[in-house]
Amino acid sequence: MNPIPNATPKPAVLASPIVELRQYTLKPGRRETLIDMFDTQFIESQEDAGMTIIGQFRDLDRPDMFVWMRGFESMDARKDALSAFYDGPVWAAHRDAANATMIDSDDVLLLRPAWPDAGFDLSGLHRPTADTAKSTSERSGLPSLVEISIHHLRSGIGADLAGRFRAEMVAWLAQTAARLLGAFLTEPAANTFPRLPVRAGENVFMTVIGFPDGDAHASHRLATSPVWQALGQNMQAISIKPVETLRLAPTARSLLR
């Protein structure tokens, strides 16, 4: 029998060149209502319109915050996909009920990967169906706590910081319980869908790190790493306001975990 040649690894499926981070402030006690609606009505319908629903989360420190991310292939594709969804039948049927849960939905960052392979790798991930989501929400081997750090920087220096983070922290994180899920910079292009505002005038560097569980996050050595401490001091020196840190629990149908 002839030996089987080594298979060529398949390239990662990155989603996407354009990413929105959306933070919604909800009316007290309405988060579960919106999550149920989102996970049953707004995932496939948005993806059918041409976007990728990357992940949706409960904010662990802010009980009335819902955080989610979606991706697009380009700014033009974003315009077409958002037009198709928000002018389509699913949003028309459910928008009043969705909007009734919200106080504010305009806290939105428009982002791009900080280096060529810094986007979200969704290869091999499978979202459970709505019918089976509750029984599969604790899928083994995938992070069940996601931490997003948003660093607000002075103009023109995001790429330098991203390069230093890549050089000094990516390999170190790979040796720990944490997993770097993605790293992003502000997308400078003009908003192609002005019906939905984004945060203008921002210059951010954002990291997304996953942990197997809350205990792994609590005991993680990141805060004690000399490399991280030095990088953190550098970030503070070039930041214009304190870092935003989001500790997030994925919903049952979140693809990113």
Secondary structure, 3 states (H helix, E strand, C coil): CCCCCCCCCCCCCEECCEEEEEEEEECCCCHHHHHHHHHHHCCHHHHHCCCEEEEEEEECCCCCEEEEEEEECCHHHHHHHHHHHHCCHHHHHHHHHHHCCEEEEEEEEEEEECCCCCCEECCCCCCCCCCCCHHHCCCCCCCCEEEEEEEEECCCCHHHHHHHHHHHHHHHHHCCCCEEEEEEEECCCCCCCCCCCCCCCCCEEEEEEEECCHHHHHCCHHHHCHHHHHHHHHHHHHECCCCEEEEEEECCCCCCC
